[in-house]
Amino acid sequence: MFKIRKIDISSEKEARLQIERIGSDQGGVASMFRKTMTINLKVYNLKLPQAHILKQEMLAIGGDAAVDRAVLVGGVERTDVLIMGTLKQYYELCRRLLRQPFSMKKLSEEIREILSNISKDKFLWKVKDKEIELGQKTLIMGVLNVTPDSFSDGGLYIDKQKAFKHAIDLYENGADIIDIGGESTRPFAEPVDVEEEISRVVPVIEMIKNHNKDILVSVDTYKSETAKRALEAGADIINDISGLNFDENMSKVVADNKAGLIIMHTRGKPQDMQKNTEYEDFMGELIESLNNSIGRAKEAGIEKDRIVIDPGIGFGKKFEHNLFILKKLREFSIFGLPILIGTSRKSFLGKITGKEAYHRDDETMVSVGIAIINGAHIVRVHEVKRMKDAVKVADAIKNADIF
């Protein structure tokens, strides 16, 4: 009987190591490692000549491309294309597309950028004058709601002294970032006046920074005036649930202050986002929205290495959508940006177990572990002390040596 095992290869490092262990020389390793890594890319809305070229070039190099069946008889003017191939075949495809007409050179360049992005597993996140390493150790963002109506802990920390004490507790228990929110963004929450939001968050930021200026502070806001005042008070990061879509001045404020930026996906404002959860192509639309927000940030002068993305668990999404995001989190690697995930105590977890928000920390720990294994770099949680150990375990598994 032959001895056979399946080799799961998910990175260039693993591919090279497995081939080296066979005994191949370095030339062989260099020529073969890309053949082990199969990738599927979906290209949207190509014209027929573009689709024909893409399919024939992939077939010519041993890969394949799925197109609308009506393409063969000219029954459609455009089609989406699913490209299937190894990393080696993709690089050959890119080389071949350079000499093709119909804007295929541009497609080649974009595919090359995606191939480069999905290979990234380490990042330096620029936050004001700091550089934060992401990739080896998952960062924990501790939630501090200075609101009367947040879904999990509304009213507990509306008093500024209590809020400050809780921030320090979060930090001392292992939070790498304190995320302060002065307006509840739970489904159906009503907005608050900008001055009220500022009065809730700015004094707490000042208290934290006066206590320890090295504590990283993020502010959960979509209002540019709140962001400006918070950054002036010492905040380091703006966590914008709208992805720069609700306030046209937000991107300028972030750029001018060289702040870190978290771009999240949502559909609509909190008071109506759960009324609009139907998608024709869920992941496709989510990716497109994030891509537009990233483009808006870059146009405003925000450097790419200041940006983190958040798919927005629970924001304009159904129960099944939230599960799917966690399962397919690696698809967001096409941006070449760090990923933040916020599952803490959210209602989709309660729908699974039947528990109320404040009792969902066990469920949160499981979701956090899965998110880390699937590519999250930062996790946003309410309960830091217990979550710290869950993160350590997930990191240990993710970074385990290859044998």
N, C-alpha and C positions, 0 to 999 in steps of 0.2 A: 504494500500500500504506500502511495506517495504521501509525503508530509507537505501540506499546503496550508497557508494562512492568508487572510485578507489583510492588506496593508492600507491603513487609513492615512492619507497624506493630505495635510491642510495648509502647508506652508513650504516655501522654497527651502528653508533650513532642513525640514524633515525630508524633503525630496532628495536633497544632496546627500544627507546622511545615509539614507537607505541604499542609494546607489553605491556610495563609498564602501558600505559594509559588504556588498557583493564582491568587492575587490577591483572595481573599475578604476582606471587612472583618472587624473583630473580632467583630461581632455574628454573622456567618456562622460564624466559627471556633468561637465559643462554642456555637452551636446544632448544629454538625455533628460536632465531633471525637469525641464518644462513639459516633457511628454507625459509626466505622471499626474499633472494637475489639469483636470477638466473644468471648464468654465462655461456657463450659459449666460449670454447677454441678449436682452430684448431691445431692439431698435424700433422706435415708433414711427409710423406714418411716412414710410419711404415711397417715393415715386417708383413706378414700375421699372424704369431703366436701372435705378439704383438697386432695387430688390433683385433683379436678374443678375446684375454684376456681383452682388454680395453672395448669392447662392452659387453661382458658377465658380467663383473664386474659392469658396469654402469646399465645394466638392472636389475641386482640382487639387487641393492640398490634404484631402482625407477627412475633412470635417463635414459639417452639414448646416443647412439653414432652412427653417420651416417658414413658409409663406402662405398667404391665403390661396386656396386652391383655384380661385377665379383668376389668379395672376397668369396662369398658363394660357388662358384663352382671352386675356385682355378684358375680363369682365369687371375689373375694378381699376380705379386710377391710382390708388395708394394701398399699401399694406404694412402691417407690422411684421417684423422679421425676428425669429428666435434663432440666434447663432449658437451652434454647439461645437466645441472643439477643445483641444488641449492648449495650454499656454504657448507652447511652441507654434502651434498652428495659427494662433491669434497674431503672434509677432510676424509670421510669414504673410498673413492676410493684410496686416497693416502695411507691410512693404509693398505688396502688390497693388493695394488701393491707391498708393501715391501716384501711379501712372494712369489712373482711370479718370474719365470725365464725370460730369454730373455731381460735383462737390464731394466726390469720394475721398479726396485728400483730406478735407475737413473731418470726415467721419473717421478716417485713419488716425488723425491726431487725437480725436476725442476718445477713441478706443484705447490708444496708447496711454492716455492720461488715466483712464479707469484701471488699466492693468497695473500701472504704477501705484495708484491709490489703494487697491485691494491688497497689495503686498505690505502695506504699512502696518506695523503693530506697536510702534513707539512714537510718542509725540512730545514736543516741548510747547506747552500752552503759555503764551505771553499774556500776562495779566498786569497791566500798568508797567512797572519797572521790574517785575518778577518773571521768572521762567519756571514753570511747574512741569515736572516729568510725569507723563501719563503712559501707561501700557504695562509696566512691570507690577506696580501696586495700584489697585483700584482705589480711587479717592472716595471718601464718604462725605456727602453734603448733608448737614443736619438742618432740619426744618425748624424755623422759628416764626410762628404766626402771631403777629401782634394785632390780631383782629378779634372781634366778638363772635364771628360766625363761620369760621373755618370748619370743614366737615369733621375733622378728627379732634382738634384741641381748641376750638374757638372759645375765646374768653379767658383761657388759662393764663395768658401772658400779655393781656392788654395793659396791665400795670407795667410801667417801664422798668422798675427795679426787679420785678419778677422776670421780665423778659431778659434783662441783662444777666441775671443769675442763671437762667436756663441756658443762655448762649454760652456762658463760661462752663457750665456743666456739660453741654454738648461737646465743646472743645476738649475739655479734660478727659472725657470718655472716649475720644477718638475721632471726632469730626475734623476733617481737613478744611472744610468750608462751612460757614454759617450762612444759610439762605434766609433772609428776612423778608417777610411779606406783610404789607399793610392793607391789602385788600383780598378778600377771599375770592378764589377763582374756581371754586367748586361749581358743578352744574347748577344753573338757575340762580346763582348769586347775583345780587344787585351791585353795581359799581359804587365806589365812594368818590367824593370830591378830592381833587388832587391835593389841596391844602391839608385835608384830613389825613390822607395817606402819608404825606410828608411829615406831619406832626407825630404820626405813629412810628415811623421807621428811623428818621434822622437822629433823634436823641439816643436811640438804642445803638446805632452805629457809632456815634461819638463816645458813648460809654464803653463800648467794646474796644475801640481803638485807643482810648485813653488808658485802658487797663493793659492792653497788649497790642501794639501796632502791627505785630506779625500775624495776627489772626486774619485769615482770608474771609472777607465778607462779600456775599452776593446779595443783590436786592431783586426780589421777584416783583417786577413791575413792567407795564407796557406803556407807561406815561413818561414822556421825555423830561418833563419838568421834575418829576419825582426822581428820575434817574440822575439828572444834573445835580440836584441838591444832595442826593445820596453819595454820589461820587466826590463831590466837594467835601462832604463830611468824612470821607475816608474809605468808602466802599471800593471794592476792587473789580467787581463783576456785575454785569446786568443780565438778569435771567428774564428774557422777554417771551412770554407765552404766545405772543402774537406773531413771532418771527419777523418783527419789524413792520407788520402790516397795519397796526392800529394807530400809530402816531408817526407821521412822516418825518418828524424831527429827531426821532430816537437814534437813527443811525449816525447822524452828525454828532450828537452828544457823546455816543460811545467812541466815535473816531477821535473827537477833539480831546477826550480824556484818556485815550489809549487803554481803555478798559477791556477786560475779558468780556466775551459775549456768548450767551447761550441762546441759540435760535431754536424755538420749539414750533412744532406743527399743531395748529388747531383749525377748526372750522367755525367761524363765528365767535362772538363774545360769550363769556360764561353763561349769561342769562338765556342764550338761545342755541348754544353749540350742540346740545343733545337733541335738538329738533331737526338736525341736518346730518344724518349719519349714513346716507345712502351713497354708494360709490359704484361707478361702472368698472373701474380698475383700481382697487383700493391702494395697493402698493405703488402702482404707477402714478396715481394722483398725489400720494403722499410725498414720493420722491420729487415729483415736479414742483410741488409747493415749496419744499425745503430748498431745492435748487434755485428757485426764484428769490427766496429770502437771502440765500448766500450771495447771489449776484447783486442784490440790492446793497448788502453790507460792503462788498468789494467796491462797488461804484462810489460809495460814500467815503472810501479811503480806509476801511477797516481791513487790516491785514488778515490773510487766511489763517495764520497761526495764532490769532486771537479768538477764533471761533470754535465753539463746541455745538453739536446738534443734539436735539432731543425729539424723538418721534411723537411725543405727546400722548402717553398712555392716558386714556380716559377723557381726552379732549376731542369732542366731535367724533366719537368712535363707539361702535357697538361692542358688546362683551366679546364676541368672537374676534373682532379686530385687535383687541388688546392682547389676546392670547397669540394671535398670528404674528404680531410685531415681535414679541419675545422669542417665538420659535424661529423667525427669519431675520433676526437682528443683523446678521452679517451682511444682508443685502445693502445696508446703509454704508458699508465700507467703500462704496464707489466714490464717495465724496472725498476720501482721504482726510477725514476730520475725526477728532475724538467724539465719542457718543456718551450722552448722559441718559439714564433711565430713571424715571420716578414712578414706582409701583406702590409706594408705601401706603398701606391701609386702604387702598382704593376699592371702590365698590365692586369691581369685577372679581376681586378676591373674596369679598363677602358673598357674592352670588354663588361661588363654588362651595364655601364652607358654612354659610348661613350666619356668620358672626358679625357683630357690630364693629364699627370702624376701630374703636380703641382696643379691640381684642384681636386684631389681625396681624400682629407682629410675626407670628410663626409663619403664616402664609407669605408675608413680605420677605422673610428670610429665604424661603424657597425660590421665590420669583427673582430676588436679587442674585442668588447663586447662579440661576439659569442665565440671567442677563449677562453676568460676568463671563461665564463660559462661552457665551455666544457673541461677545465682543464689546460689552459696555466698559467704559473707562472711569465713569463717575456714577455713583448711585445716590439718589436723594431719598432720605429716610427720616422718620420721626424719632424712632428709638435707636440711638447710636450705640449704646453700650453692648447690647446683645448682637446688634448687626455687625459690629466690628469683628467678632469671631466668625460669623458666617462669611464675611468678606475674606478673611484670612484663609479659610478652608477653600473657598472658590478660587482664590488667587493661587494657592498651592497646587490645586489640580490643574488649572490653566497653564501654569508655568512648569509643570512636572517634566523631568528629564525624559528624553527619548531613549528607549532601551531596545 
